[in-house]
Amino acid sequence: MTYCLLLLSVVAVTAAVPVPRLLTRAKWPEREPVVALWVWQCLVATVLLCCLTALALGAAAVFGTVRAQLFAPAPPAVTAAYDLSHASPWTTVLTVLLACGAAWTTAMLARELVEARRRRAGARAHLRDRAPDLPAGLPEGRGPLLVLEEEYPDAWWMPGSPPQLIVTTGALQRLTDHQLDAVLTHERGHARARHDWLLHLSAALAAGFPRVPLFAHFCEQTHRLVELSADDTASRRCGHLTTALALIELNQHRGVLSCSSSHRLLGERVDRLLEPPPRLDRRHRALTTAAAAVVPLVPLLITFAPGLTALP
């Protein structure tokens, strides 16, 4: 059991510290944002599985009741293979720390969901103030697209069931039909991929563990990659140039081409659309996706290895 905990700790630290730093320096995520999002999710899943399985083994070693419940269906040889009869002091400390971390993670996720619901309710109330004829059950009564009177061009989507696409009259006046189609396709790409759940997860983990490089980079890169992914969805339908021009027209009043750090992502997106980077071929994309999917299985293999070797 000691070796399992040690190996799980090594895997978790490796996935949480050096690998994210290497991934942020790589150039290929810009070319394949969807694959990059999948890789980030697999890394996060690996760390969480390492912590969860280490917590289960540690609790089984420290508390006899947990051990009896966890290994009740297992043969005696499997229980003996884990050597759970003696719990060292560091195992007890590690188990307590992991239990506190699990409780804190749950609290952060719950807080993020509550805050997201509060923000969504506030946004819906604001929309009803601007469009008082909307029914209380916004957006079911008005279809998938809502037009607001506003001189500034803007378009966004509001998560829900179904998601609500919102566009201002300023955008309708400034954008051409093809550019408007690109903007709406971009927003529908967010809605179809359910990027809101990914953003909530990354924000909760980053807020709960700001000093863990994986979670901090995961939050930062998720906000960037979901926009690049939605840009690709729009450019495949409407073309790179049309999507870039729509992005410029939609954000010109915000200083899309300025050097301000807050607008740096907008400039990067425009440059990427005007000069599309070469994409990975299908074989490399499939290999990267498959390799990332295998990584979360490592903590499970480490955890179940003693039991599997003890089976007749």
C-alpha positions as CSV (number, residue, x, y, z in Angstrom):
1,M,0.0,0.0,0.0
2,T,2.9,2.4,0.8
3,Y,4.2,1.9,-2.8
4,C,0.8,2.7,-4.2
5,L,0.5,5.9,-2.3
6,L,4.0,6.9,-3.3
7,L,3.4,6.2,-7.0
8,L,0.1,8.0,-6.9
9,S,1.8,11.0,-5.3
10,V,4.5,11.0,-8.0
11,V,2.0,10.8,-10.8
12,A,-0.1,13.6,-9.3
13,V,2.8,15.9,-8.8
14,T,4.1,15.3,-12.3
15,A,0.7,16.0,-13.9
16,A,0.2,19.1,-11.7
17,V,3.5,20.9,-12.0
18,P,5.9,20.2,-14.9
19,V,3.5,18.9,-17.6
20,P,1.2,22.0,-17.5
21,R,4.2,24.3,-17.8
22,L,5.4,22.4,-20.8
23,L,2.0,22.4,-22.4
24,T,1.6,26.2,-22.1
25,R,4.8,26.6,-24.0
26,A,3.8,24.3,-26.9
27,K,2.6,25.8,-30.2
28,W,0.3,23.0,-31.3
29,P,-2.7,23.9,-29.0
30,E,-3.2,27.0,-31.0
31,R,-3.6,24.8,-34.1
32,E,-5.9,22.3,-32.4
33,P,-7.8,24.0,-29.6
34,V,-10.3,21.1,-29.2
35,V,-7.6,18.5,-28.8
36,A,-5.8,20.9,-26.4
37,L,-9.0,21.2,-24.3
38,W,-9.2,17.4,-24.2
39,V,-5.6,17.1,-23.0
40,W,-6.1,19.7,-20.2
41,Q,-9.2,17.8,-19.1
42,C,-7.3,14.5,-19.0
43,L,-4.5,16.0,-16.9
44,V,-7.0,17.4,-14.4
45,A,-8.8,14.1,-14.3
46,T,-5.5,12.3,-13.6
47,V,-4.7,14.5,-10.7
48,L,-8.2,14.2,-9.2
49,L,-8.2,10.4,-9.7
50,C,-4.8,10.2,-8.0
51,C,-6.1,12.2,-5.0
52,L,-9.3,10.2,-4.8
53,T,-7.8,6.8,-5.0
54,A,-5.0,7.8,-2.5
55,L,-7.7,9.0,-0.2
56,A,-9.6,5.7,-0.5
57,L,-6.5,3.6,0.2
58,G,-5.4,5.9,3.1
59,A,-8.8,5.9,4.7
60,A,-8.9,2.1,4.4
61,A,-5.6,1.8,6.1
62,V,-6.4,4.3,8.9
63,F,-10.0,3.4,9.6
64,G,-11.0,-0.3,10.0
65,T,-14.7,0.5,9.2
66,V,-13.8,2.0,5.9
67,R,-11.5,-1.0,5.2
68,A,-14.3,-3.5,6.0
69,Q,-16.7,-1.7,3.7
70,L,-14.3,-1.1,0.8
71,F,-12.9,-4.6,0.7
72,A,-16.0,-6.5,1.7
73,P,-16.5,-8.2,-1.7
74,A,-12.8,-8.9,-2.2
75,P,-11.1,-12.3,-1.4
76,P,-8.8,-12.4,1.7
77,A,-5.7,-12.6,-0.6
78,V,-6.6,-9.3,-2.2
79,T,-7.0,-7.6,1.1
80,A,-3.7,-9.0,2.3
81,A,-1.9,-7.8,-0.9
82,Y,-2.6,-4.2,0.0
83,D,-1.1,-4.6,3.5
84,L,-3.6,-2.3,5.2
85,S,-3.1,-3.7,8.7
86,H,-0.5,-1.1,9.7
87,A,-0.9,2.6,8.9
88,S,2.2,4.7,9.3
89,P,2.0,8.2,10.7
90,W,2.6,9.8,7.3
91,T,-0.2,7.8,5.9
92,T,-2.5,9.2,8.5
93,V,-1.3,12.8,7.8
94,L,-1.7,12.3,4.0
95,T,-5.2,10.9,4.4
96,V,-6.3,13.9,6.5
97,L,-4.8,16.3,4.0
98,L,-6.5,14.6,1.1
99,A,-9.9,14.5,3.0
100,C,-9.5,18.3,3.6
101,G,-8.6,18.8,0.0
102,A,-11.7,16.8,-1.2
103,A,-14.0,18.8,1.1
104,W,-12.5,22.1,-0.1
105,T,-12.8,21.1,-3.7
106,T,-16.5,20.1,-3.2
107,A,-17.1,23.5,-1.5
108,M,-15.4,25.4,-4.3
109,L,-17.4,23.6,-7.0
110,A,-20.7,24.2,-5.0
111,R,-19.8,27.9,-4.6
112,E,-19.1,28.2,-8.3
113,L,-22.4,26.7,-9.3
114,V,-24.3,28.9,-6.8
115,E,-22.5,32.0,-8.1
116,A,-23.1,31.0,-11.7
117,R,-26.8,30.6,-11.0
118,R,-26.9,33.9,-9.3
119,R,-25.1,35.7,-12.2
120,R,-27.4,34.0,-14.7
121,A,-30.5,35.1,-12.7
122,G,-29.1,38.6,-12.6
123,A,-28.5,38.6,-16.3
124,R,-32.0,37.4,-17.0
125,A,-33.5,40.1,-14.7
126,H,-31.4,42.7,-16.6
127,L,-32.7,41.4,-19.9
128,R,-36.3,41.6,-18.7
129,D,-35.7,45.2,-17.7
130,R,-34.4,46.0,-21.1
131,A,-37.1,44.0,-22.8
132,P,-40.1,44.1,-20.4
133,D,-42.4,42.3,-22.8
134,L,-40.5,39.0,-22.4
135,P,-42.3,36.3,-20.4
136,A,-41.1,35.2,-17.0
137,G,-39.8,32.0,-18.4
138,L,-37.1,33.6,-20.6
139,P,-36.0,32.4,-23.1
140,E,-38.6,29.7,-23.9
141,G,-41.2,32.2,-25.1
142,R,-39.1,34.0,-27.7
143,G,-37.1,31.4,-29.6
144,P,-33.4,31.0,-29.8
145,L,-32.5,34.6,-30.8
146,L,-33.2,37.7,-28.9
147,V,-32.5,41.2,-30.4
148,L,-31.9,44.1,-28.0
149,E,-31.9,47.8,-28.7
150,E,-28.3,48.9,-28.3
151,E,-26.1,51.2,-30.3
152,Y,-22.9,49.3,-29.6
153,P,-22.5,46.1,-31.6
154,D,-22.5,43.0,-29.4
155,A,-23.5,39.4,-29.4
156,W,-23.3,36.7,-26.7
157,W,-25.0,33.6,-25.5
158,M,-26.6,32.8,-22.1
159,P,-26.4,29.2,-20.9
160,G,-29.6,27.6,-20.1
161,S,-32.0,25.0,-21.5
162,P,-32.2,25.9,-24.3
163,P,-29.3,28.4,-24.6
164,Q,-30.3,32.0,-25.5
165,L,-28.5,33.8,-28.3
166,I,-28.5,37.6,-27.8
167,V,-27.6,40.2,-30.4
168,T,-27.9,44.0,-30.3
169,T,-29.3,46.2,-33.0
170,G,-25.9,47.8,-33.3
171,A,-24.5,44.5,-34.5
172,L,-27.3,44.1,-37.0
173,Q,-26.6,47.5,-38.4
174,R,-22.8,47.2,-38.6
175,L,-22.3,43.6,-39.6
176,T,-23.0,42.2,-43.0
177,D,-25.2,39.1,-43.3
178,H,-22.2,36.8,-43.7
179,Q,-20.4,38.4,-40.7
180,L,-23.6,38.1,-38.6
181,D,-23.8,34.5,-39.5
182,A,-20.2,34.0,-38.4
183,V,-20.8,35.7,-35.1
184,L,-23.9,33.6,-34.4
185,T,-22.2,30.4,-35.5
186,H,-19.3,31.3,-33.0
187,E,-21.8,31.7,-30.2
188,R,-23.7,28.5,-31.1
189,G,-20.3,26.7,-31.0
190,H,-20.0,27.7,-27.4
191,A,-23.5,26.5,-26.7
192,R,-23.2,23.1,-28.5
193,A,-19.9,22.3,-26.8
194,R,-21.3,23.3,-23.3
195,H,-18.2,25.4,-22.7
196,D,-20.0,27.0,-19.7
197,W,-19.5,23.8,-17.6
198,L,-15.8,23.7,-18.5
199,L,-15.4,27.3,-17.6
200,H,-17.1,26.7,-14.2
201,L,-14.9,23.7,-13.4
202,S,-11.7,25.5,-14.3
203,A,-12.7,28.6,-12.3
204,A,-13.6,26.6,-9.2
205,L,-10.3,24.6,-9.2
206,A,-8.3,27.8,-9.8
207,A,-10.1,29.6,-7.0
208,G,-9.7,26.7,-4.6
209,F,-6.0,25.9,-5.4
210,P,-4.5,29.0,-6.9
211,R,-0.9,27.9,-6.2
212,V,-1.3,24.6,-8.1
213,P,0.2,25.2,-11.6
214,L,-2.2,22.8,-13.3
215,F,-5.4,24.4,-12.1
216,A,-4.1,28.0,-12.6
217,H,-3.0,27.2,-16.2
218,F,-6.2,25.1,-16.8
219,C,-8.4,28.1,-16.0
220,E,-6.3,30.5,-18.1
221,Q,-6.0,28.2,-21.1
222,T,-9.7,27.1,-21.0
223,H,-10.8,30.7,-21.4
224,R,-8.4,31.1,-24.4
225,L,-9.0,27.7,-26.1
226,V,-12.8,27.8,-26.0
227,E,-12.7,31.1,-27.9
228,L,-10.3,29.6,-30.5
229,S,-12.5,26.5,-30.8
230,A,-15.6,28.6,-31.4
231,D,-13.6,30.7,-33.9
232,D,-12.8,27.5,-35.8
233,T,-16.4,26.5,-35.8
234,A,-17.4,29.9,-37.4
235,S,-14.5,29.9,-39.9
236,R,-15.3,26.4,-41.2
237,R,-18.8,27.6,-42.0
238,C,-18.2,31.2,-43.0
239,G,-14.5,31.5,-43.9
240,H,-11.5,32.8,-42.0
241,L,-11.6,36.3,-43.5
242,T,-15.3,36.8,-42.8
243,T,-15.0,35.6,-39.2
244,A,-12.0,37.9,-38.6
245,L,-13.8,40.9,-40.1
246,A,-16.8,40.2,-37.9
247,L,-14.6,40.0,-34.9
248,I,-13.0,43.3,-35.7
249,E,-16.3,45.0,-36.3
250,L,-17.9,43.6,-33.2
251,N,-15.0,44.7,-30.9
252,Q,-13.7,47.8,-32.6
253,H,-15.1,50.1,-30.0
254,R,-13.3,48.0,-27.3
255,G,-9.9,48.5,-28.9
256,V,-9.5,45.0,-30.4
257,L,-6.2,46.0,-32.1
258,S,-4.7,47.7,-29.0
259,C,-1.7,46.4,-27.1
260,S,-3.7,46.3,-23.8
261,S,-3.3,43.0,-22.0
262,S,-7.1,42.8,-21.6
263,H,-7.5,42.8,-25.3
264,R,-4.5,40.7,-26.2
265,L,-6.7,37.6,-26.8
266,L,-8.8,39.5,-29.3
267,G,-5.7,40.5,-31.2
268,E,-4.4,37.0,-31.1
269,R,-7.7,35.6,-32.4
270,V,-7.8,38.1,-35.3
271,D,-4.2,37.3,-36.3
272,R,-4.9,33.6,-36.1
273,L,-7.9,34.0,-38.4
274,L,-6.1,36.2,-40.9
275,E,-3.1,33.8,-41.0
276,P,-4.4,30.3,-40.0
277,P,-1.7,28.1,-38.5
278,P,-1.1,24.7,-40.1
279,R,-3.2,22.0,-38.5
280,L,-2.1,18.6,-37.3
281,D,-2.9,15.8,-39.7
282,R,-5.7,13.4,-38.8
283,R,-3.3,10.7,-37.6
284,H,-1.4,12.9,-35.2
285,R,-4.6,14.3,-33.9
286,A,-6.0,10.8,-33.2
287,L,-2.7,9.7,-31.5
288,T,-2.7,12.8,-29.3
289,T,-6.3,12.3,-28.3
290,A,-5.8,8.6,-27.6
291,A,-2.6,9.2,-25.6
292,A,-4.3,11.8,-23.5
293,A,-7.3,9.5,-22.8
294,V,-4.9,6.8,-21.5
295,V,-3.3,9.1,-18.9
296,P,-6.2,9.1,-16.4
297,L,-6.1,5.3,-16.4
298,V,-2.6,5.4,-14.8
299,P,-3.8,6.1,-11.2
300,L,-6.5,3.4,-11.6
301,L,-3.9,0.8,-12.7
302,I,-1.6,1.8,-9.8
303,T,-4.5,1.4,-7.4
304,F,-5.8,-1.9,-8.6
305,A,-2.4,-3.5,-9.4
306,P,-1.9,-5.2,-6.0
307,G,-5.4,-6.7,-6.1
308,L,-5.0,-7.9,-9.7
309,T,-1.7,-9.6,-8.9
310,A,-3.2,-11.3,-5.9
311,L,-6.1,-12.9,-7.8
312,P,-5.6,-16.6,-8.6
